[in-house]
Amino acid sequence: MPVASNVRLGRDVTILHPELVNLYGCQIGDGTRIGAFVEVQANAVIGRRCKISSHSFVCEGVEIEDEVFIGHGVMFTNDLYPRAANERGQVQGPGDWTLTPTRVMRGASIGSNATILAGLTIGPGALVGAGAVVTSNVAPRAIVAGVPARFRGDARSQLAHVETS
């Protein structure tokens, strides 16, 4: 079941290796490209003309707007306090945790192996460096890198076509 029947695929979506992905209950916008070994969970939304590179994980509660680049091995999270078991010692179920949404705005780019913690917004045109751990919101067109990710510069000159409205 690499691409489940409940996935809403836009026009001209390219899934390079459909037998090597796990997409279920999600929405993928027109013209988006999905690499091998990508998982996109239920209720995640990916916009138009995005590129989701191989080995990336887009969990429930993540919204990726149009024209976003996701590098190889990018990981999103959706739980601020993850635990395997609840206080009764049982494996956690849907009622035992709180989904915390994350938003990646238009034209942002996230470098390979970055980790994006739950509940954050990455602004339009922002650049997240490879290997960064993003622990706070990223301003529009900011360049951030490191662990934790910190402001390193402004991407305005490189991204004139990305609007911040």
Beta strands, then each sheet from edge to edge (+ up, - down):
strand 1: 8-9
strand 2: 14-15
strand 3: 22-23
strand 4: 27-28
strand 5: 33-34
strand 6: 39-40
strand 7: 45-46
strand 8: 51-52
strand 9: 57-58
strand 10: 62-64
strand 11: 69-70
strand 12: 75-76
strand 13: 102-104
strand 14: 109-110
strand 15: 115-116
strand 16: 121-122
strand 17: 127-128
strand 18: 133-134
strand 19: 142-145
strand 20: 150-154
sheet 1: 1+ 4+ 7+ 10+ 13+ 16+
sheet 2: 2+ 5+ 8+ 11+ 14+ 17+ 19+ 20-
sheet 3: 3+ 6+ 9+
sheet 4: 12+ 15+ 18+
end
